Amino acid sequence: MKIKIKLFIPGILISSLYTSAFSQQVTRPLPKSRNAFIVIAHRGSHLIKPENTIASIMEAIALGADYVELDLRTTKDGYLVLLHNDHVDGLSNGKGLIKNLNFEAVKKLILIGRDSSLHHIASFEEALKACKGKINIYLDFKAAEVEKAYQAIKKEGMEHQVLVYVGDHSDYLSWRKTAPEMPLMSHLDHTITTKEALMEAMAKVPLEAIDNAPNETLLPVLRKMGISIFPDVQKASETVKDWKKVIKYGVQGLQTDHPEALIKYLRLAKIRVN
């Protein structure tokens, strides 16, 4: 589960902050996508292949997803790797916290797909090379050094192919300082229910994308501000009903555990042409 930044700063509501918030949005565009409606493959396409592996990334690319959501953590000796939980238990044949394991030990761990295929925990470098020029990255920044992550992105020339999800305010500040042009995404606090509160929060902590809207009355304001909304609908039992319920609000895309089925539905519904 993601930790949510509380984007609400109590105090005087200043409606003139709208212009400031809007100007922040247009200076950091999201990665370009071929499709107007975005499909984000949650942890890669992992119904068969293990999550966050190179195989799950390659399958998401083959299916035509626009983004692959990847979770970033750090080994004991400072290597960046893809892993959702803070431990390797259950996902692999190993045990322990990723932060307590050296990269050489991590590379030896085995992950087994539902088709009995064998995989390993991917390094961030491997993931970047697999995605470059093929699919955008929604980087869920779990536990890593911002400078090291950004340098890895820069090394591959992928500064315009990554959207970073930050769940911690210190990470937000660090990304803004280290990579001021990098688009950032987080979660709006449930207390933000008015236009004035939204504008004040965004003026204090500008974002380019969010994964929720606490109140549907804020949707027109968010659209006018140029903020994209990519709700999390991912679950094992996603249905067309789940997708329709969210799409009707005019969001810009969805994060899903079923990218193939979602893309098929979007094409049939004439929401997506590719």
Contacts in CASP RR format, 6 or more apart in sequence:
PFRMAT RR
TARGET T0000
AUTHOR 0000-0000-0000
METHOD contacts of the structure
MODEL  1
MKIKIKLFIPGILISSLYTSAFSQQVTRPLPKSRNAFIVIAHRGSHLIKP
ENTIASIMEAIALGADYVELDLRTTKDGYLVLLHNDHVDGLSNGKGLIKN
LNFEAVKKLILIGRDSSLHHIASFEEALKACKGKINIYLDFKAAEVEKAY
QAIKKEGMEHQVLVYVGDHSDYLSWRKTAPEMPLMSHLDHTITTKEALME
AMAKVPLEAIDNAPNETLLPVLRKMGISIFPDVQKASETVKDWKKVIKYG
VQGLQTDHPEALIKYLRLAKIRVN
2 140 0 8 1.000
2 165 0 8 1.000
2 167 0 8 1.000
2 187 0 8 1.000
2 211 0 8 1.000
3 167 0 8 1.000
3 168 0 8 1.000
4 167 0 8 1.000
4 186 0 8 1.000
4 187 0 8 1.000
4 189 0 8 1.000
5 166 0 8 1.000
5 167 0 8 1.000
5 168 0 8 1.000
5 169 0 8 1.000
5 172 0 8 1.000
5 186 0 8 1.000
5 187 0 8 1.000
5 189 0 8 1.000
5 205 0 8 1.000
6 189 0 8 1.000
6 191 0 8 1.000
7 186 0 8 1.000
7 187 0 8 1.000
7 188 0 8 1.000
7 189 0 8 1.000
7 192 0 8 1.000
7 201 0 8 1.000
7 202 0 8 1.000
7 204 0 8 1.000
7 205 0 8 1.000
7 207 0 8 1.000
8 189 0 8 1.000
8 191 0 8 1.000
8 192 0 8 1.000
8 197 0 8 1.000
8 201 0 8 1.000
9 200 0 8 1.000
9 201 0 8 1.000
9 204 0 8 1.000
9 205 0 8 1.000
11 200 0 8 1.000
13 194 0 8 1.000
13 196 0 8 1.000
13 197 0 8 1.000
13 200 0 8 1.000
14 196 0 8 1.000
14 199 0 8 1.000
14 200 0 8 1.000
14 203 0 8 1.000
15 195 0 8 1.000
15 196 0 8 1.000
15 199 0 8 1.000
17 199 0 8 1.000
17 200 0 8 1.000
17 202 0 8 1.000
17 203 0 8 1.000
18 199 0 8 1.000
18 225 0 8 1.000
20 203 0 8 1.000
21 199 0 8 1.000
21 202 0 8 1.000
21 203 0 8 1.000
21 206 0 8 1.000
21 225 0 8 1.000
22 224 0 8 1.000
22 225 0 8 1.000
22 226 0 8 1.000
24 202 0 8 1.000
24 203 0 8 1.000
24 206 0 8 1.000
25 206 0 8 1.000
25 208 0 8 1.000
25 225 0 8 1.000
25 226 0 8 1.000
25 227 0 8 1.000
26 226 0 8 1.000
27 181 0 8 1.000
28 181 0 8 1.000
28 182 0 8 1.000
28 183 0 8 1.000
28 184 0 8 1.000
28 208 0 8 1.000
29 183 0 8 1.000
29 208 0 8 1.000
30 163 0 8 1.000
30 183 0 8 1.000
30 208 0 8 1.000
30 209 0 8 1.000
30 228 0 8 1.000
31 67 0 8 1.000
31 136 0 8 1.000
31 137 0 8 1.000
31 160 0 8 1.000
31 161 0 8 1.000
31 162 0 8 1.000
31 163 0 8 1.000
31 183 0 8 1.000
32 160 0 8 1.000
33 66 0 8 1.000
33 67 0 8 1.000
33 136 0 8 1.000
34 66 0 8 1.000
34 274 0 8 1.000
35 66 0 8 1.000
35 272 0 8 1.000
35 273 0 8 1.000
35 274 0 8 1.000
36 252 0 8 1.000
36 272 0 8 1.000
37 247 0 8 1.000
37 252 0 8 1.000
37 253 0 8 1.000
37 266 0 8 1.000
37 271 0 8 1.000
37 272 0 8 1.000
38 66 0 8 1.000
38 67 0 8 1.000
38 228 0 8 1.000
38 230 0 8 1.000
38 252 0 8 1.000
38 253 0 8 1.000
38 254 0 8 1.000
39 64 0 8 1.000
39 65 0 8 1.000
39 66 0 8 1.000
39 67 0 8 1.000
39 253 0 8 1.000
39 254 0 8 1.000
39 256 0 8 1.000
39 259 0 8 1.000
39 262 0 8 1.000
39 263 0 8 1.000
39 266 0 8 1.000
39 272 0 8 1.000
40 65 0 8 1.000
40 66 0 8 1.000
40 67 0 8 1.000
40 68 0 8 1.000
40 69 0 8 1.000
40 138 0 8 1.000
40 230 0 8 1.000
40 253 0 8 1.000
40 254 0 8 1.000
40 255 0 8 1.000
40 256 0 8 1.000
40 259 0 8 1.000
41 56 0 8 1.000
41 60 0 8 1.000
41 63 0 8 1.000
41 65 0 8 1.000
41 67 0 8 1.000
41 68 0 8 1.000
41 69 0 8 1.000
41 256 0 8 1.000
41 259 0 8 1.000
42 69 0 8 1.000
42 232 0 8 1.000
42 234 0 8 1.000
42 255 0 8 1.000
42 256 0 8 1.000
42 257 0 8 1.000
43 51 0 8 1.000
43 52 0 8 1.000
43 56 0 8 1.000
43 69 0 8 1.000
43 70 0 8 1.000
43 71 0 8 1.000
43 84 0 8 1.000
43 257 0 8 1.000
44 51 0 8 1.000
44 52 0 8 1.000
44 56 0 8 1.000
44 57 0 8 1.000
44 59 0 8 1.000
44 60 0 8 1.000
44 65 0 8 1.000
44 68 0 8 1.000
44 69 0 8 1.000
44 70 0 8 1.000
44 259 0 8 1.000
45 56 0 8 1.000
45 59 0 8 1.000
45 60 0 8 1.000
45 63 0 8 1.000
45 65 0 8 1.000
45 259 0 8 1.000
45 260 0 8 1.000
46 52 0 8 1.000
46 53 0 8 1.000
46 56 0 8 1.000
46 257 0 8 1.000
47 114 0 8 1.000
47 257 0 8 1.000
47 258 0 8 1.000
48 59 0 8 1.000
48 113 0 8 1.000
48 114 0 8 1.000
48 115 0 8 1.000
49 55 0 8 1.000
49 56 0 8 1.000
49 59 0 8 1.000
49 113 0 8 1.000
49 114 0 8 1.000
49 115 0 8 1.000
49 117 0 8 1.000
49 119 0 8 1.000
50 56 0 8 1.000
50 91 0 8 1.000
50 111 0 8 1.000
50 112 0 8 1.000
50 113 0 8 1.000
50 119 0 8 1.000
51 84 0 8 1.000
51 91 0 8 1.000
52 70 0 8 1.000
52 71 0 8 1.000
52 82 0 8 1.000
52 83 0 8 1.000
52 84 0 8 1.000
52 121 0 8 1.000
52 122 0 8 1.000
53 82 0 8 1.000
53 111 0 8 1.000
53 119 0 8 1.000
53 120 0 8 1.000
53 121 0 8 1.000
53 122 0 8 1.000
54 119 0 8 1.000
54 122 0 8 1.000
54 126 0 8 1.000
54 127 0 8 1.000
54 130 0 8 1.000
55 117 0 8 1.000
55 119 0 8 1.000
56 68 0 8 1.000
57 68 0 8 1.000
57 70 0 8 1.000
57 122 0 8 1.000
57 127 0 8 1.000
57 130 0 8 1.000
57 131 0 8 1.000
57 135 0 8 1.000
58 130 0 8 1.000
60 68 0 8 1.000
60 135 0 8 1.000
60 259 0 8 1.000
61 68 0 8 1.000
61 130 0 8 1.000
61 131 0 8 1.000
61 134 0 8 1.000
61 135 0 8 1.000
63 259 0 8 1.000
63 260 0 8 1.000
63 263 0 8 1.000
64 135 0 8 1.000
64 259 0 8 1.000
64 263 0 8 1.000
64 274 0 8 1.000
65 135 0 8 1.000
65 259 0 8 1.000
65 263 0 8 1.000
66 135 0 8 1.000
66 136 0 8 1.000
67 135 0 8 1.000
67 136 0 8 1.000
67 137 0 8 1.000
67 138 0 8 1.000
67 163 0 8 1.000
68 131 0 8 1.000
68 135 0 8 1.000
68 136 0 8 1.000
68 137 0 8 1.000
68 138 0 8 1.000
69 138 0 8 1.000
69 140 0 8 1.000
69 165 0 8 1.000
69 255 0 8 1.000
70 82 0 8 1.000
70 127 0 8 1.000
70 137 0 8 1.000
70 138 0 8 1.000
70 139 0 8 1.000
70 140 0 8 1.000
71 82 0 8 1.000
71 83 0 8 1.000
71 84 0 8 1.000
71 140 0 8 1.000
71 142 0 8 1.000
72 80 0 8 1.000
72 81 0 8 1.000
72 82 0 8 1.000
72 124 0 8 1.000
72 139 0 8 1.000
72 140 0 8 1.000
72 141 0 8 1.000
72 142 0 8 1.000
72 143 0 8 1.000
72 144 0 8 1.000
72 149 0 8 1.000
73 80 0 8 1.000
73 81 0 8 1.000
73 82 0 8 1.000
73 83 0 8 1.000
73 86 0 8 1.000
73 98 0 8 1.000
73 99 0 8 1.000
73 142 0 8 1.000
73 143 0 8 1.000
73 144 0 8 1.000
74 80 0 8 1.000
74 81 0 8 1.000
74 98 0 8 1.000
74 99 0 8 1.000
74 143 0 8 1.000
74 144 0 8 1.000
74 145 0 8 1.000
75 81 0 8 1.000
75 98 0 8 1.000
75 99 0 8 1.000
75 101 0 8 1.000
75 102 0 8 1.000
75 103 0 8 1.000
75 106 0 8 1.000
76 99 0 8 1.000
76 100 0 8 1.000
76 101 0 8 1.000
76 102 0 8 1.000
77 102 0 8 1.000
77 103 0 8 1.000
78 103 0 8 1.000
78 145 0 8 1.000
78 148 0 8 1.000
79 103 0 8 1.000
79 106 0 8 1.000
79 123 0 8 1.000
80 123 0 8 1.000
80 124 0 8 1.000
80 125 0 8 1.000
80 144 0 8 1.000
80 148 0 8 1.000
80 149 0 8 1.000
80 152 0 8 1.000
81 98 0 8 1.000
81 103 0 8 1.000
81 106 0 8 1.000
81 121 0 8 1.000
81 122 0 8 1.000
81 123 0 8 1.000
81 124 0 8 1.000
82 121 0 8 1.000
82 122 0 8 1.000
82 123 0 8 1.000
82 124 0 8 1.000
82 127 0 8 1.000
83 91 0 8 1.000
83 98 0 8 1.000
83 121 0 8 1.000
83 142 0 8 1.000
84 140 0 8 1.000
84 142 0 8 1.000
85 91 0 8 1.000
86 97 0 8 1.000
86 98 0 8 1.000
86 99 0 8 1.000
86 142 0 8 1.000
86 143 0 8 1.000
87 95 0 8 1.000
87 96 0 8 1.000
87 97 0 8 1.000
87 98 0 8 1.000
88 94 0 8 1.000
88 95 0 8 1.000
88 96 0 8 1.000
88 97 0 8 1.000
88 98 0 8 1.000
88 101 0 8 1.000
88 106 0 8 1.000
88 109 0 8 1.000
88 121 0 8 1.000
89 95 0 8 1.000
89 96 0 8 1.000
91 111 0 8 1.000
92 109 0 8 1.000
92 110 0 8 1.000
92 111 0 8 1.000
92 121 0 8 1.000
93 109 0 8 1.000
93 110 0 8 1.000
94 109 0 8 1.000
98 106 0 8 1.000
99 143 0 8 1.000
103 123 0 8 1.000
106 121 0 8 1.000
107 120 0 8 1.000
107 121 0 8 1.000
108 120 0 8 1.000
109 120 0 8 1.000
109 121 0 8 1.000
110 118 0 8 1.000
110 119 0 8 1.000
110 120 0 8 1.000
111 118 0 8 1.000
111 119 0 8 1.000
111 120 0 8 1.000
111 121 0 8 1.000
112 118 0 8 1.000
112 119 0 8 1.000
113 119 0 8 1.000
124 149 0 8 1.000
124 152 0 8 1.000
125 152 0 8 1.000
125 156 0 8 1.000
127 137 0 8 1.000
128 137 0 8 1.000
128 152 0 8 1.000
128 153 0 8 1.000
128 155 0 8 1.000
128 156 0 8 1.000
128 158 0 8 1.000
129 156 0 8 1.000
131 137 0 8 1.000
131 158 0 8 1.000
131 161 0 8 1.000
132 156 0 8 1.000
132 157 0 8 1.000
132 158 0 8 1.000
132 161 0 8 1.000
133 161 0 8 1.000
136 161 0 8 1.000
136 162 0 8 1.000
136 163 0 8 1.000
137 158 0 8 1.000
137 161 0 8 1.000
137 162 0 8 1.000
137 163 0 8 1.000
138 163 0 8 1.000
138 165 0 8 1.000
138 185 0 8 1.000
138 230 0 8 1.000
138 255 0 8 1.000
139 149 0 8 1.000
139 162 0 8 1.000
139 163 0 8 1.000
139 164 0 8 1.000
139 165 0 8 1.000
140 165 0 8 1.000
141 149 0 8 1.000
141 164 0 8 1.000
141 165 0 8 1.000
141 166 0 8 1.000
141 167 0 8 1.000
141 171 0 8 1.000
141 175 0 8 1.000
146 171 0 8 1.000
146 174 0 8 1.000
146 175 0 8 1.000
146 178 0 8 1.000
146 179 0 8 1.000
147 174 0 8 1.000
147 178 0 8 1.000
150 175 0 8 1.000
150 178 0 8 1.000
150 179 0 8 1.000
150 182 0 8 1.000
153 159 0 8 1.000
153 162 0 8 1.000
159 179 0 8 1.000
159 181 0 8 1.000
159 182 0 8 1.000
162 182 0 8 1.000
163 183 0 8 1.000
163 184 0 8 1.000
163 185 0 8 1.000
163 208 0 8 1.000
163 209 0 8 1.000
164 175 0 8 1.000
164 182 0 8 1.000
164 183 0 8 1.000
164 184 0 8 1.000
164 185 0 8 1.000
165 184 0 8 1.000
165 185 0 8 1.000
165 186 0 8 1.000
165 211 0 8 1.000
166 172 0 8 1.000
166 175 0 8 1.000
166 184 0 8 1.000
166 185 0 8 1.000
166 186 0 8 1.000
167 186 0 8 1.000
167 187 0 8 1.000
169 205 0 8 1.000
172 184 0 8 1.000
172 186 0 8 1.000
172 205 0 8 1.000
175 182 0 8 1.000
175 184 0 8 1.000
176 184 0 8 1.000
183 208 0 8 1.000
183 209 0 8 1.000
184 207 0 8 1.000
184 208 0 8 1.000
184 209 0 8 1.000
185 207 0 8 1.000
185 208 0 8 1.000
185 209 0 8 1.000
185 210 0 8 1.000
185 211 0 8 1.000
185 230 0 8 1.000
186 205 0 8 1.000
186 207 0 8 1.000
186 210 0 8 1.000
186 211 0 8 1.000
187 210 0 8 1.000
187 211 0 8 1.000
187 212 0 8 1.000
188 198 0 8 1.000
188 201 0 8 1.000
188 210 0 8 1.000
188 212 0 8 1.000
188 213 0 8 1.000
188 214 0 8 1.000
189 201 0 8 1.000
189 214 0 8 1.000
190 214 0 8 1.000
191 197 0 8 1.000
191 214 0 8 1.000
192 198 0 8 1.000
192 201 0 8 1.000
192 214 0 8 1.000
192 215 0 8 1.000
192 218 0 8 1.000
193 214 0 8 1.000
193 215 0 8 1.000
193 217 0 8 1.000
193 218 0 8 1.000
194 215 0 8 1.000
194 218 0 8 1.000
195 217 0 8 1.000
195 218 0 8 1.000
195 221 0 8 1.000
198 218 0 8 1.000
198 221 0 8 1.000
198 222 0 8 1.000
199 221 0 8 1.000
199 225 0 8 1.000
202 225 0 8 1.000
202 227 0 8 1.000
207 227 0 8 1.000
208 227 0 8 1.000
208 228 0 8 1.000
209 227 0 8 1.000
209 228 0 8 1.000
209 229 0 8 1.000
209 230 0 8 1.000
209 252 0 8 1.000
210 222 0 8 1.000
210 227 0 8 1.000
210 228 0 8 1.000
210 229 0 8 1.000
210 230 0 8 1.000
211 229 0 8 1.000
211 230 0 8 1.000
211 231 0 8 1.000
211 232 0 8 1.000
211 255 0 8 1.000
212 229 0 8 1.000
212 231 0 8 1.000
212 232 0 8 1.000
213 219 0 8 1.000
213 222 0 8 1.000
213 229 0 8 1.000
213 249 0 8 1.000
216 249 0 8 1.000
219 229 0 8 1.000
219 249 0 8 1.000
219 250 0 8 1.000
222 229 0 8 1.000
223 250 0 8 1.000
228 252 0 8 1.000
228 253 0 8 1.000
229 249 0 8 1.000
229 250 0 8 1.000
229 251 0 8 1.000
229 252 0 8 1.000
229 253 0 8 1.000
230 251 0 8 1.000
230 252 0 8 1.000
230 253 0 8 1.000
230 254 0 8 1.000
230 255 0 8 1.000
231 246 0 8 1.000
231 251 0 8 1.000
231 253 0 8 1.000
231 254 0 8 1.000
231 255 0 8 1.000
232 255 0 8 1.000
233 242 0 8 1.000
233 243 0 8 1.000
233 246 0 8 1.000
233 254 0 8 1.000
233 255 0 8 1.000
233 256 0 8 1.000
234 255 0 8 1.000
234 256 0 8 1.000
234 257 0 8 1.000
235 242 0 8 1.000
235 257 0 8 1.000
236 257 0 8 1.000
238 256 0 8 1.000
238 257 0 8 1.000
238 258 0 8 1.000
238 261 0 8 1.000
238 262 0 8 1.000
240 265 0 8 1.000
243 254 0 8 1.000
243 262 0 8 1.000
243 265 0 8 1.000
246 254 0 8 1.000
247 254 0 8 1.000
247 271 0 8 1.000
254 262 0 8 1.000
256 262 0 8 1.000
263 272 0 8 1.000
266 272 0 8 1.000
267 273 0 8 1.000
END
